[in-house]
């Protein structure tokens, strides 16, 4: 039976619980253990699929088509363990399941209540389909004291009593603020956070205290004494230069050692963190740097493009360079002079997005990349913008547009109405609910032999994760290819365009899927690796 580690947060949000969970999982892996990570989100949405990126950040998509919290991206990048539908649940999904059961009569006329029905659903989620692993790490979103999180804390409290003794560990992440005027680090917020947690029946076993400076031995003793935690279990979590330094830092502070001691494991193998040390060394000592412009519509919140940010870093690691990202708001780019805005940029990336806002700016960025021979990478909507730009400026289809942007244009991009997933034929209409109606998850594609994209992958058959509702119209393939835009990747049945490229361009690729979701620091995605390599070559010519 696996051991369970429950990660909670206190004092304030955005303390890095997701990174702490991922880093702890990575260090336990480095000791030879198998891990699985899960996220419990207290919000009432069924999933984050219809939430604004300004509210929630990016939506991370799994191979099996789940739209999940971005923390699952951290879990996958740090551990390499692919997440599934079973690794993220929300209050909305829990209540949806309960109401379905109630309407079906599963509760046999009983009064449906938070305890035991909601808490039972939570416990079932935590315990289900764990697989053959040594540790299951479950992170609870939000902050202790949030009213919507109470059922989750209660469910975990019950598990702490119901599972065999020694099978659970409660790790609480808090903040130790430094008050500059007083010249002191304050422990009181952590004490109050732990008091709140204890008031609902959970005694934390380990405290991970986030701070911007060293925690004194006196403060450690004080925290341990007032929070009923051993002094050795008060672990400092200092700000790191890179998120990929966090596993090394937390191991050095003894986080994994304290976890293993809590479980009574005294014969654990030593942690082999050599690959993390290599990553850290590369990030500290790059051979050069490149500047990549990202022309998007949610750039005021970089978390909306979290996986793209990390995939660019991975591409830099593969090429031994630092990647400087220049965030450009697509709407502002519409009125800008590209040569001025893109000065000193060695590559351009246009990411995915929804809606018409900013699309003309993205099309303008595509045109500049094409005509200036600057490496270009279009992802999802970024590929569709490349197709529309080619249709307008090369193929003579001046009114080229997408049905996503309204009526009146020539829709070289249109709403997907049906496609195949495995042996099932899926159908959608414009009136279908937004939630869960997209082409989601991993789908195969076949690459044209001799194409640039096939050279990047070094194969002709791939499988990538999708998240989109609109698709390039295959009927325009001949027109666009005659204009120079090659359809170099298609779905296996040849119906859905997956990849476009220009043969006479140094590096110009647009993909309908989201390759950033499968990039890892130790296994950079081949397209990001090739994109940054092209940027390096461009930088040498500037």
C-alpha positions as MATLAB code, in Angstrom:
seq = 'XXXXXXXXXXXXXXXXXXXXXXXXXXXXXXXXXXXXXXXXXXXXXXXXXXXXXXXXXXXXXXXXXXXXXXXXXXXXXXXXXXXXXXXXXXXXXXXXXXXXXXXXXXXXXXXXXXXXXXXXXXXXXXXXXXXXXXXXXXXXXXXXXXXXXXXXXXXXXXXXXXXXXXXXXXXXXXXXXXXXXXXXXXXXXXXXXXXXXXXXXXXXXXXXXXXXXXXXXXXXXXXXXXXXXXXXXXXXXXXXXXXXXXXXXXXXXXXXXXXXXXXXXXXXXXXXXXXXXXXXXXXXXXXXXXXXXXXXXXXXXXXXXXXXXXXXXXXXXXXXXXXXXXXXXXXXXXXXXXXXXXXXXXXXXXXXXXXXXXXXXXXXXXXXXXXXXXXXXXXXXXXXXXXXXXXXXXXXXXXXXXXXXXXXXXXXXXXXXXXXXXXXXXXXXXXXXXXXXXXXXXXXXXXXXXXXXXXXXXXXXXXXXXXXXXXXXXXXXXXXXXXXXXXXXXXXXXXXXXXXXXXXXXXXXXXXXXXXXXXXXXXXXXXXXXXXXXXXXXXXXX';
ca = [
       0.000    0.000    0.000;
       1.394    3.452   -0.868;
       2.161    6.050    1.744;
       0.257    9.329    1.434;
       1.689   12.836    1.772;
      -0.904   15.612    2.018;
       0.371   19.090    1.110;
      -1.581   22.093    2.380;
      -0.896   25.815    2.370;
      -1.359   28.657    4.811;
      -0.943   32.404    5.397;
      -1.201   33.479    1.728;
      -1.650   31.910   -1.676;
       1.062   31.549   -4.351;
       3.609   30.118   -1.928;
       4.644   27.396   -4.357;
       2.790   24.345   -3.031;
       2.721   22.906   -6.527;
       6.459   23.324   -6.954;
       7.077   21.980   -3.464;
       4.998   18.896   -4.274;
       6.768   18.396   -7.587;
      10.213   18.930   -6.059;
       9.537   16.513   -3.201;
       8.290   13.940   -5.701;
      11.445   14.408   -7.770;
      13.748   13.961   -4.776;
      11.893   10.844   -3.621;
      12.308    9.532   -7.166;
      16.017   10.301   -6.934;
      16.107    7.949   -3.967;
      14.601    5.177   -6.076;
      10.939    5.454   -5.050;
       7.931    5.485   -7.362;
       5.646    8.477   -6.914;
       2.304    9.789   -8.106;
       1.022   13.327   -7.632;
      -2.551   14.576   -7.411;
      -4.295   17.920   -7.045;
      -7.540   18.711   -5.231;
      -9.022   22.063   -6.293;
     -11.805   23.554   -4.119;
     -13.397   25.776   -6.787;
     -16.901   24.996   -8.079;
     -15.992   24.790  -11.761;
     -16.120   21.213  -13.021;
     -12.666   21.795  -14.525;
     -10.619   24.865  -15.525;
     -11.442   24.385  -19.213;
     -13.846   27.331  -19.423;
     -12.001   29.576  -16.956;
     -10.285   32.742  -18.138;
      -6.477   32.539  -18.245;
      -6.504   35.792  -16.249;
      -8.328   33.924  -13.463;
      -6.562   30.601  -13.495;
      -3.479   30.656  -15.692;
      -2.979   27.982  -18.307;
      -5.090   24.860  -18.640;
      -2.864   21.800  -18.625;
      -4.102   18.923  -20.805;
      -3.248   15.267  -20.163;
      -2.846   12.474  -22.692;
      -6.320   11.149  -21.891;
      -7.930   14.541  -22.481;
      -8.382   15.984  -18.995;
      -8.309   19.775  -18.667;
      -6.479   20.291  -15.394;
      -4.701   22.715  -13.114;
      -1.314   24.032  -14.249;
       0.353   22.421  -11.227;
      -0.010   19.076  -12.987;
       2.420   20.496  -15.520;
       4.955   20.973  -12.727;
       4.322   17.409  -11.567;
       4.974   15.986  -15.031;
       8.017   18.150  -15.759;
       9.715   17.323  -12.465;
       8.919   13.614  -12.258;
       8.248   12.550  -15.842;
       5.136   10.695  -14.636;
       2.247   11.393  -17.007;
      -0.872   12.643  -15.260;
      -4.348   11.350  -16.046;
      -8.024   12.194  -15.525;
      -7.686   10.555  -12.109;
      -5.095   13.052  -10.842;
      -7.116   16.281  -10.609;
     -10.541   16.840   -9.108;
     -12.596   19.909   -8.227;
     -15.502   20.657   -5.936;
     -17.587   21.085   -9.072;
     -16.848   17.576  -10.278;
     -17.449   16.122   -6.830;
     -20.860   17.776   -6.527;
     -21.697   16.814  -10.107;
     -20.965   13.163   -9.271;
     -23.008   13.340   -6.064;
     -26.027   14.959   -7.702;
     -25.946   12.375  -10.503;
     -25.949    9.597   -7.905;
     -28.734   11.252   -5.916;
     -30.972   11.645   -8.974;
     -30.292    8.019   -9.860;
     -31.338    6.885   -6.405;
     -27.961    5.529   -5.350;
     -28.328    6.959   -1.835;
     -31.598    5.080   -1.253;
     -33.470    8.131   -0.050;
     -30.848    9.265    2.459;
     -30.269   12.942    3.137;
     -27.207   13.901    1.108;
     -24.742   15.891    3.222;
     -21.194   17.239    3.161;
     -20.317   14.591    5.751;
     -20.237   11.770    4.812;
     -21.137   12.055    1.121;
     -18.833   14.856   -0.063;
     -15.960   13.728    2.129;
     -16.396   10.146    0.938;
     -16.071   11.297   -2.671;
     -12.887   13.136   -1.748;
     -11.446   10.110    0.020;
     -12.356    7.843   -2.871;
     -10.541   10.177   -5.251;
      -7.392   10.225   -3.116;
      -7.303    6.436   -2.758;
      -8.446    5.381   -6.239;
      -6.174    4.005   -8.969;
      -2.978    4.731   -7.091;
      -1.144    2.009   -8.972;
       2.130    0.409   -7.989;
       3.769    3.380   -6.298;
       5.522    4.011   -3.011;
       4.218    7.525   -2.347;
       1.103    9.425   -3.402;
       1.465   13.179   -2.964;
      -1.863   15.071   -2.778;
      -1.850   18.848   -2.920;
      -4.885   20.808   -1.728;
      -5.416   24.054   -3.638;
      -6.112   27.296   -1.831;
      -5.238   28.286    1.707;
      -6.277   26.866    5.057;
      -9.195   28.941    6.321;
     -10.867   29.213    2.910;
     -14.473   28.135    3.360;
     -14.547   26.157    0.103;
     -11.577   24.074    1.221;
     -13.141   22.786    4.442;
     -14.615   19.560    2.970;
     -11.188   18.675    1.552;
      -9.423   19.223    4.867;
     -12.094   17.159    6.607;
     -11.707   14.360    4.098;
      -7.945   14.302    4.578;
      -8.359   14.448    8.355;
     -10.543   11.350    8.177;
      -7.990    9.570    6.005;
      -5.327   10.367    8.576;
      -7.381    8.382   11.087;
      -8.654    5.626    8.800;
      -5.442    4.621    7.032;
      -3.007    2.399    8.964;
      -0.791    4.175   11.455;
       2.334    5.491    9.784;
       0.788    5.679    6.288;
       0.101    9.435    6.157;
       2.112   12.625    6.493;
       0.791   16.185    6.612;
       3.125   18.787    5.087;
       2.061   22.399    5.588;
       3.579   25.211    3.503;
       3.600   28.644    5.173;
       5.214   32.064    4.886;
       7.668   33.765    7.222;
       7.506   37.469    6.269;
      10.388   39.792    7.026;
       9.300   43.180    8.392;
      11.956   45.590    7.179;
      11.043   48.432    9.542;
      11.354   46.132   12.552;
      14.319   44.222   11.174;
      12.640   40.966   12.156;
      11.258   37.814   10.606;
       7.783   37.152   11.953;
       6.610   33.667   12.943;
       3.135   34.668   14.097;
       1.410   34.146   10.686;
       2.730   30.586   10.612;
       1.568   29.991   14.180;
      -1.928   31.215   13.326;
      -2.024   29.127   10.158;
      -1.126   25.981   12.069;
      -3.643   26.894   14.766;
      -6.326   27.119   12.052;
      -5.289   23.733   10.684;
      -5.306   22.144   14.130;
      -8.744   23.588   14.839;
     -10.143   21.353   12.101;
      -8.327   18.324   13.431;
      -5.091   18.229   11.420;
      -1.733   18.397   13.131;
       0.996   19.074   10.554;
       3.977   16.762   10.755;
       6.346   18.942    8.722;
       6.380   22.691    8.081;
       7.926   24.065    4.904;
       8.460   27.735    5.660;
       8.902   29.985    2.650;
      11.209   32.919    3.292;
      13.460   35.352    1.467;
      16.326   34.934    3.948;
      17.805   32.361    6.325;
      15.651   31.278    9.259;
      17.552   31.517   12.535;
      17.854   28.577   14.906;
      15.906   30.604   17.444;
      12.997   31.061   15.052;
      13.049   27.364   14.189;
      12.812   26.441   17.871;
      10.028   28.975   18.390;
       8.025   27.663   15.437;
       8.518   24.061   16.498;
       7.486   24.794   20.071;
       4.368   26.822   19.289;
       3.257   24.641   16.361;
       3.829   21.308   18.101;
       6.350   20.209   15.462;
       9.850   18.880   15.951;
      12.529   21.498   15.305;
      14.091   19.284   12.615;
      10.739   19.247   10.845;
      10.765   23.027   10.399;
      12.246   23.234    6.901;
      13.177   26.528    5.313;
      12.202   27.102    1.700;
      14.242   29.989    0.395;
      13.641   31.733   -2.906;
      15.559   29.969   -5.680;
      17.198   31.367   -8.802;
      15.342   28.835  -10.958;
      12.502   26.418  -10.262;
      14.890   23.662  -11.332;
      17.103   24.491   -8.351;
      14.247   23.740   -5.945;
      14.728   19.929   -5.702;
      18.394   20.472   -4.874;
      17.582   23.186   -2.343;
      14.866   21.225   -0.546;
      17.059   18.127   -0.430;
      19.881   20.201    1.054;
      17.468   21.495    3.713;
      16.483   17.925    4.585;
      12.861   17.877    3.410;
      12.971   14.357    1.983;
      15.004   13.121    4.943;
      12.375   14.406    7.352;
       9.554   12.836    5.308;
      11.280    9.459    5.336;
      11.997    9.768    9.064;
       8.320   10.465    9.689;
       7.429    7.221    7.935;
      10.093    5.343    9.879;
      12.181    4.633    6.781;
      15.800    4.581    7.892;
      17.297    2.478    5.116;
      16.412    4.652    2.127;
      18.936    4.801   -0.728;
      20.944    7.972   -1.091;
      19.464   10.490   -3.501;
      21.099   10.622   -6.928;
      20.530   14.217   -7.960;
      23.246   14.366  -10.595;
      20.809   15.153  -13.418;
      19.369   18.053  -11.427;
      22.883   19.309  -10.712;
      23.651   19.191  -14.436;
      20.504   21.199  -15.223;
      21.346   23.757  -12.556;
      24.917   24.094  -13.832;
      23.719   24.672  -17.395;
      21.253   27.342  -16.274;
      23.945   29.120  -14.237;
      26.630   28.963  -16.916;
      25.071   29.243  -20.403;
      27.263   29.585  -23.483;
      25.181   32.511  -24.728;
      21.671   33.869  -24.867;
      18.853   34.432  -27.348;
      15.809   36.672  -27.326;
      12.427   35.165  -28.196;
       9.351   37.327  -28.745;
       6.073   35.761  -27.614;
       3.136   37.562  -29.229;
       0.061   36.601  -27.203;
      -3.153   37.983  -25.755;
      -2.712   37.046  -22.084;
       0.857   38.268  -21.646;
       0.056   40.364  -18.548;
      -0.203   37.021  -16.729;
       2.768   34.827  -17.719;
       1.183   31.857  -15.915;
      -1.255   31.736  -18.847;
       1.713   30.450  -20.877;
       3.499   28.538  -18.123;
       4.252   25.401  -20.135;
       5.488   27.463  -23.082;
       7.806   29.399  -20.775;
       9.262   26.185  -19.382;
       9.511   24.511  -22.798;
      11.531   27.497  -24.046;
      13.820   27.093  -21.026;
      14.176   23.400  -21.890;
      15.082   24.323  -25.464;
      17.720   26.653  -24.058;
      19.109   23.894  -21.839;
      19.398   21.598  -24.866;
      21.371   24.295  -26.708;
      23.360   25.502  -23.686;
      21.921   29.032  -23.910;
      19.796   31.340  -21.802;
      16.415   32.184  -23.339;
      15.180   35.722  -22.712;
      11.445   35.965  -23.322;
      10.022   39.261  -24.534;
       6.274   39.286  -23.888;
       4.389   41.287  -26.516;
       0.661   42.012  -26.237;
      -0.912   41.112  -29.573;
      -3.373   44.027  -29.529;
      -0.588   46.555  -29.015;
       1.415   44.911  -31.764;
      -1.345   45.687  -34.270;
      -0.408   49.392  -34.286;
       3.340   48.917  -33.851;
       6.121   48.950  -36.404;
       7.388   45.343  -36.343;
      11.012   46.189  -37.081;
      11.107   48.463  -34.035;
       9.251   46.133  -31.664;
      11.179   43.063  -32.791;
      14.586   44.738  -32.625;
      17.192   42.277  -31.303;
      14.663   39.418  -31.283;
      16.054   36.217  -32.739;
      12.806   34.232  -32.986;
       9.034   34.711  -32.757;
       6.482   32.434  -31.107;
       2.716   32.896  -31.397;
       0.896   30.719  -28.826;
      -2.666   29.465  -28.606;
      -5.688   31.439  -27.512;
      -9.400   31.879  -28.022;
     -11.461   34.669  -29.574;
     -10.836   37.418  -32.107;
      -9.057   39.923  -29.868;
      -5.426   40.343  -30.844;
      -5.581   38.139  -33.926;
      -4.613   40.900  -36.363;
      -1.506   41.545  -34.281;
      -0.637   37.880  -34.409;
      -1.115   37.790  -38.185;
       1.161   40.817  -38.446;
       3.809   38.986  -36.398;
       3.525   35.971  -38.704;
       4.018   38.146  -41.787;
       7.061   39.812  -40.258;
       8.610   36.458  -39.355;
       7.949   35.079  -42.848;
       9.265   38.049  -44.794;
      12.210   38.768  -42.488;
      13.299   35.131  -42.354;
      13.104   35.084  -38.549;
      12.516   31.636  -36.971;
       8.794   31.272  -36.322;
       6.884   28.822  -34.148;
       3.076   28.909  -34.236;
       1.154   26.835  -31.703;
      -2.561   26.058  -32.117;
      -4.038   29.497  -32.906;
      -0.499   30.479  -33.917;
      -0.667   27.894  -36.713;
      -4.115   29.097  -37.784;
      -2.816   32.680  -37.958;
       0.025   31.481  -40.201;
      -2.528   29.860  -42.515;
      -4.714   32.972  -42.649;
      -1.660   35.156  -43.301;
      -0.582   32.907  -46.170;
      -4.097   32.877  -47.623;
      -4.344   36.670  -47.521;
      -0.862   37.673  -48.608;
       0.307   34.802  -50.812;
      -2.768   32.987  -52.142;
      -4.888   36.035  -52.892;
      -7.738   35.161  -50.527;
      -7.994   38.686  -49.125;
     -10.997   37.963  -46.888;
      -9.405   34.855  -45.324;
     -10.527   34.431  -41.729;
     -11.856   31.944  -39.185;
     -15.469   31.195  -38.317;
     -14.375   31.780  -34.713;
     -14.149   35.487  -35.515;
     -17.685   35.907  -36.852;
     -19.479   35.958  -40.173;
     -18.455   37.613  -43.423;
     -15.003   36.249  -44.172;
     -13.698   33.304  -46.140;
     -13.287   30.647  -43.478;
     -10.002   28.915  -44.169;
     -10.286   27.964  -40.480;
     -13.604   26.599  -39.207;
     -15.397   24.933  -36.319;
     -14.648   21.238  -35.977;
     -17.900   19.277  -36.230;
     -16.633   15.700  -36.104;
     -13.435   13.747  -35.654;
     -12.231   10.318  -34.615;
     -10.841    9.440  -31.197;
      -9.757    5.817  -31.126;
     -12.706    3.856  -32.454;
     -15.247    6.540  -31.554;
     -16.637    9.236  -33.826;
     -17.179   12.500  -31.936;
     -19.562   15.206  -33.118;
     -20.042   18.831  -32.044;
     -22.086   21.844  -33.144;
     -21.752   25.576  -32.541;
     -24.526   25.297  -29.925;
     -22.791   22.621  -27.862;
     -21.703   23.659  -24.348;
     -18.143   24.974  -24.217;
     -17.009   22.673  -21.413;
     -15.353   19.512  -22.684;
     -16.370   20.052  -26.327;
     -12.923   20.501  -27.781;
     -10.573   18.036  -29.376;
      -8.688   17.146  -26.212;
      -5.793   14.856  -25.391;
      -3.257   12.873  -27.380;
      -3.850   12.204  -31.077;
      -1.496   10.712  -33.694;
      -0.203   12.501  -36.786;
       1.790   11.462  -39.827;
       4.650   13.687  -41.022;
       5.736   14.128  -44.619;
       9.041   12.470  -45.416;
      11.824   14.976  -45.956;
       9.962   17.831  -44.257;
      11.532   20.156  -41.704;
       9.217   18.921  -38.984;
      10.070   15.265  -39.680;
      13.739   16.189  -39.343;
      13.044   17.760  -35.940;
      11.275   14.652  -34.663;
      13.509   12.209  -36.551;
      10.401   10.141  -37.275;
       7.278   10.317  -39.423;
       4.758    9.214  -36.793;
       4.064   11.237  -33.665;
       1.432   11.641  -30.972;
       0.771   15.031  -29.396;
      -1.746   16.642  -27.048;
      -4.507   18.834  -28.477;
      -6.860   21.470  -27.111;
      -8.825   23.287  -29.789;
     -12.293   23.770  -31.194;
     -11.379   25.103  -34.659;
      -9.381   23.495  -37.458;
      -7.712   24.544  -40.722;
     -10.004   23.665  -43.645;
      -8.331   20.880  -45.634;
     -10.144   22.093  -48.756;
      -7.687   24.994  -48.978;
      -4.635   22.748  -48.944;
      -3.945   22.891  -52.692;
      -4.435   26.656  -52.837;
      -2.079   27.263  -49.922;
       0.538   24.759  -51.035;
       0.616   26.377  -54.478;
       1.356   29.619  -52.638;
       4.271   27.996  -50.784;
       2.801   26.899  -47.442;
       3.330   23.147  -47.152;
       0.977   20.894  -45.156;
       3.720   18.691  -43.731;
       1.687   16.849  -41.090;
      -1.836   15.424  -41.185;
      -4.040   13.191  -39.080;
      -3.626    9.519  -40.103;
      -6.826    9.688  -42.178;
      -5.504   12.740  -44.033;
      -8.484   14.894  -43.054;
      -7.146   17.175  -40.305;
      -4.131   19.456  -40.934;
      -1.682   19.167  -38.038;
       1.471   20.987  -39.239;
       2.393   23.634  -41.801;
       5.820   24.936  -42.806;
       7.714   26.890  -45.475;
      10.451   25.068  -47.371;
      12.251   28.323  -48.276;
      12.418   29.639  -44.710;
      15.226   28.969  -42.185;
      12.749   27.654  -39.582;
       9.009   28.215  -39.873;
       6.650   25.662  -38.326;
       3.039   25.922  -37.214;
       1.388   23.080  -35.290;
      -2.247   22.566  -34.328;
      -1.357   20.754  -31.099;
       0.463   21.865  -27.934;
       4.005   20.439  -27.913;
       4.900   22.459  -24.816;
       2.807   20.080  -22.704;
       5.207   17.185  -23.308;
       8.498   19.020  -22.844;
      10.688   18.107  -19.870;
      13.956   19.632  -18.591;
      15.699   16.288  -19.179;
      13.869   15.621  -22.441;
      13.290   18.949  -24.206;
      10.612   18.704  -26.864;
      12.287   18.328  -30.291;
      10.392   21.296  -31.745;
      11.469   23.625  -28.936;
      14.990   22.253  -29.160;
      15.051   22.951  -32.900;
      13.357   26.341  -32.517;
      15.950   27.595  -30.034;
      18.752   26.155  -32.182;
      17.415   28.207  -35.097;
      17.268   31.264  -32.817;
      20.918   30.707  -31.850;
      21.891   30.558  -35.525;
      19.896   33.719  -36.196;
      21.635   35.520  -33.317;
      25.010   34.812  -34.913;
      23.868   36.493  -38.120;
      22.545   39.650  -36.479;
];
